[in-house]
Amino acid sequence: MIDRRHLLTAALGSLLTPTARSVSAPALPDATGPYALPGTFVHPLPDPVTGRRYEVWVDLPPNASTSASASAGLRPAVFVTDAPYAFPLVRALRNRVGQQGRNLADFAVIGLAGPQDESAVDMRSRDYTPSDPRMRPGRPADRYGAPRYGEGPAYLKYLAEVAIPAISERYRIAPDRRVLLGHSYGALFAAQVLFANPALFSHYILGSPSFWFDHRLMFEREAAYAKQHTDLAARIFQYVGAYEAVAPGPRFNKDGDLVADARRFDTLLRSRRYKSLRIETRVLAGEDHLTVAPAGATLGLLWALPGKGPYEA
């Protein structure tokens, strides 16, 4: 006699027990195109002298007017070097940390980008450096592998005469809240601006500056500036990771003590007793040259363009 209970149990078990057959995943539709950051603008802005096809990327705060009329008022802006990395990062920090002006002023993000057909690494090595160390007798060139170096002065001229005037007029940028943020070679370039045309920006955020470049040439530039000037009207914020010192351990630098260089730079500028100078230097624990940028940029932005909220740099 057949026990119907066993038949029912077997039938239910076959329904509830997974089988070896896999369920095929739904087909992924073809991509519709690259993702674009909403509310951003790309302005081709070539250098009339060199002919290089630079671009300027612009992102305004959410709900901001693009009007250039006088009634729109002047807005603060943060100009960033190394745009492919720094532009989306600083944009995200403004939107997330800033909370629509509560913790950070609602600033425009201006990305200083190189030509699309050019390597970003080659561009920064050429345009952000003050000299070509390979051209100097007796100076080792073992860490200099880019095609070109030393065209920082030409790039500074382009920014001062082309990019900044055009962007400032179109988007009504406030000159007293015009910030330059650079990291590594970008900070090295910011230091060049500082000693060549300090009024070009109101605030300078120098992240892990590459003061080691060309046997610390920027310290020579600082000394030359000090001989010819009695004041430096600039506000400077430096950040560097604690691991960017030379010490045993996998995250420490093997050569090039960026912590010591940043502190030396701070001490030198303070020793000049420039009445208009404001400088602050932070060494961030637990950070190295790659990880320090988001935290350091956040602190620098809170320092340069504070909002009305509870955060303090």
Residue pairs with C-beta under 8 A, 6 or more apart in sequence:
37 59
37 88
37 91
39 59
39 60
39 62
40 57
40 58
40 59
40 91
41 57
41 58
41 59
42 55
42 56
42 57
42 58
43 55
43 56
43 57
43 58
43 166
43 167
43 170
44 53
44 54
44 55
45 54
45 55
45 56
45 162
45 163
45 166
46 52
46 53
46 54
47 54
47 154
47 158
47 162
48 162
49 154
49 157
49 158
50 154
50 158
52 114
52 115
52 118
53 115
53 116
53 117
54 112
54 113
54 114
54 115
54 158
54 163
55 83
55 113
55 114
55 115
55 116
56 110
56 111
56 112
56 113
56 163
56 166
56 167
57 83
57 87
57 109
57 110
57 111
57 113
58 108
58 109
58 110
58 111
58 167
58 171
59 87
59 91
59 108
59 109
59 111
60 66
60 75
60 108
60 171
61 75
61 94
61 98
61 100
61 101
61 106
61 107
61 108
62 95
62 100
64 75
64 106
64 108
65 72
66 171
68 169
68 170
68 171
68 172
72 172
73 172
74 172
74 173
74 174
74 177
75 106
75 107
75 108
75 171
75 172
75 173
75 174
75 177
76 105
76 106
76 107
76 108
76 173
76 174
76 177
76 178
76 179
76 305
77 107
77 108
77 109
77 110
77 167
77 168
77 171
77 173
77 174
77 177
77 178
77 179
78 90
78 94
78 107
78 108
78 109
78 110
78 179
78 180
78 181
78 301
78 304
78 305
79 110
79 112
79 164
79 178
79 179
79 180
79 181
79 201
80 86
80 87
80 90
80 109
80 110
80 111
80 112
80 181
80 182
80 186
81 112
81 124
81 128
81 180
81 181
81 182
81 183
81 185
81 186
81 189
81 190
82 120
82 124
82 182
82 183
82 184
82 185
82 186
83 111
83 112
83 113
83 114
84 113
84 120
85 293
86 111
86 181
86 183
86 186
86 293
86 297
87 109
87 111
87 113
89 293
89 294
89 297
90 109
90 181
90 297
90 301
91 109
93 104
93 294
93 297
93 298
93 301
94 104
94 106
94 107
94 109
94 301
97 103
97 104
97 298
97 301
97 302
97 311
98 104
98 105
98 106
98 307
99 307
99 309
100 106
101 307
101 308
102 307
102 308
102 309
103 302
103 306
103 307
103 308
103 309
103 310
103 311
104 301
104 302
104 305
104 306
104 307
104 311
105 177
105 305
105 306
105 307
106 307
107 177
107 179
107 305
108 171
108 173
110 167
110 173
112 159
112 163
114 120
114 123
114 124
114 127
115 123
121 146
122 146
122 147
122 148
124 185
124 186
125 146
125 147
125 148
125 149
125 185
126 146
126 147
126 148
126 149
126 150
126 151
127 151
127 152
127 154
127 155
127 189
128 152
128 155
128 182
128 185
128 186
128 188
128 189
129 149
129 150
129 151
129 152
129 185
129 188
129 189
129 213
129 214
130 150
130 152
130 153
130 188
130 192
130 213
130 214
130 217
130 218
130 221
131 149
131 150
131 214
131 217
132 148
132 149
132 150
133 139
133 141
133 144
133 149
133 213
133 214
133 215
133 217
134 141
134 144
134 149
135 150
136 214
139 214
139 215
152 189
152 192
153 192
153 196
155 189
156 189
156 192
156 193
156 196
156 197
159 193
159 200
160 197
160 200
164 178
164 200
167 173
168 175
168 178
175 202
176 202
177 202
177 203
177 304
177 305
178 200
178 201
178 202
178 203
179 201
179 202
179 203
179 204
179 205
179 301
179 304
179 305
180 190
180 193
180 200
180 201
180 203
180 204
180 205
181 190
181 205
181 207
181 297
181 300
181 301
182 188
182 189
182 190
182 205
182 206
182 207
182 209
183 207
183 208
183 293
183 296
183 297
184 207
184 208
184 209
184 210
184 289
185 210
185 213
186 207
187 206
187 207
187 208
187 209
187 210
187 238
188 209
188 210
188 211
188 213
188 218
190 204
190 205
190 206
190 209
191 204
191 206
191 209
191 211
191 218
191 221
191 265
192 218
192 221
193 200
193 201
193 204
194 204
194 232
194 234
194 236
195 218
195 221
195 222
195 224
195 225
198 232
198 233
198 234
199 233
202 235
203 235
203 236
203 237
203 303
203 304
203 305
204 234
204 235
204 236
204 237
205 237
205 239
205 297
205 300
205 301
205 303
205 304
206 236
206 237
206 238
206 239
206 262
207 238
207 239
207 240
207 292
207 293
207 296
207 297
207 300
208 239
208 240
208 241
208 244
208 258
208 262
208 289
208 292
208 293
208 296
209 218
209 238
209 240
209 258
209 261
209 262
209 265
210 258
211 218
211 219
211 258
211 261
211 262
211 264
211 265
212 256
212 258
212 261
216 261
218 265
219 264
219 265
219 268
222 265
222 268
222 269
225 232
226 272
230 274
231 274
231 275
231 276
231 277
232 269
232 272
232 274
232 276
232 277
233 274
233 276
233 277
234 276
234 277
234 278
235 277
235 278
235 279
235 304
236 269
236 277
236 278
236 279
236 280
237 279
237 280
237 281
237 282
237 299
237 300
237 303
237 304
237 313
238 262
238 265
238 266
238 279
238 280
238 281
238 282
239 281
239 282
239 283
239 284
239 292
239 295
239 296
239 297
239 299
239 300
240 258
240 259
240 262
240 281
240 282
240 283
240 284
240 292
240 296
241 258
241 259
241 283
241 284
241 286
241 287
241 288
241 289
241 291
241 292
241 296
242 259
242 283
242 284
242 285
242 286
242 287
243 249
243 251
243 252
243 253
243 286
243 287
243 288
243 289
244 252
244 253
244 257
244 258
244 259
244 287
244 288
244 289
244 292
245 252
245 253
245 257
245 258
245 259
245 260
246 252
246 253
246 254
246 255
246 256
246 257
247 253
251 288
252 288
253 289
258 289
259 283
262 281
262 283
263 281
263 283
265 281
266 279
266 281
269 277
269 279
270 277
270 279
280 303
280 313
282 296
282 299
284 292
284 295
284 296
284 299
287 295
287 296
299 313
300 313
302 311
302 312
302 313
303 313
306 312
306 313
